[in-house]
Amino acid sequence: MDKRKLYQKDAYQKECGAELLSVRENASELSLFFSQTVFCPEGGGQSGDRGEAVFQGADGQTFRLPVADSYEEDGVVWHKVKKGGEPLPESLREILKPGAKARLSIDFAHRFDNMQRHCGEHILSGVLYRLYGAVNKGFHMSDDGIAIDMDFSSSEEITGVKRERITWEMAKTAEWEANKIIWKNEPVHVEYYDTREEAETRPLRKKLSFDRDISIVTIGDFDHPDDCVACCGTHPARTGEVGLIRIFGIEPNKGMSRIFLEAGSRALRITQKEGDILYDLETELSAGTADVLEKFLVLQRKTEETKEQLRILLRQLETREAERILAQAEPNAVFHYGEEIPDADFLFRIAKRLSGKLPGILFLCHDPSNTVVAVSN
């Protein structure tokens, strides 16, 4: 554990005092390095913390710098401050020197969102590994959702059953089992190891890819965990704080299965939105949840029948209109149409029927769309 990285000791700590050690600056932003920090940098599939750094001037003036992001480079956590194209006040520039004291505070709503989502991914990946022998080979969190890429190539070795990919039934089973772990409100342990040899004494579901400063996240019983994997992100103290895990879709991806999910408050908001849509659909169809799909399919069949009837009527109308034009056609004749025909494509279909049968060129005009179709032999 790096004692300068306070989020490693306590993911719930929201602020701390710190001394400014170094400053990087370009035209659009500052990057600040402090003696210690509560900001967890981008990594492990999740975004960096954001918040603010507050400096006090010699004259008592307070400067609040919004930290838009945080990232790690060579073990150093940098705090990114957007400048917005404006030059820094000279009074602030005088403060931003090594040795300046600051108060750092994170946007804890954003932090907790990351904690819920990241822990939710751990829980589900652990379930998929145990149930189906699927190994997580990729993980990404964005505002659009969480995506994990699961590799089933070792499934027979892990579970004794060979599987090629995930099915929707498998996904639903895994989702249910993952939420059972949430309901048990199991502890989430984070342990730090100096060497790979020490860390590999743990029952890891995924091989380590680095040798030093290793953090291992264990969910549930320490000896027989529901998940155990190396991770540098932030996590809640217990699984109950994750709240909810929802899988929204699956698809093949480069020989693996990509699973789309959400966890925590985001999963609840999406579920509520889905519920609103379902409620509106039930109201529109005068249906209940049990028969809304059946009524929708009935409506869909009737719609297709109506479309087919309309296609037949349009073909008849096109034939009659082509016959009328041929009976009246003269060279350079112009026929105007308005809202009485469905669209300009109607004229192109008539033109095909007229091709090769005319005494010369004539023009079909759809006035609402300013479309002119010239027809000739």
Disulfide bonds with the S-S distance in Angstrom:
none
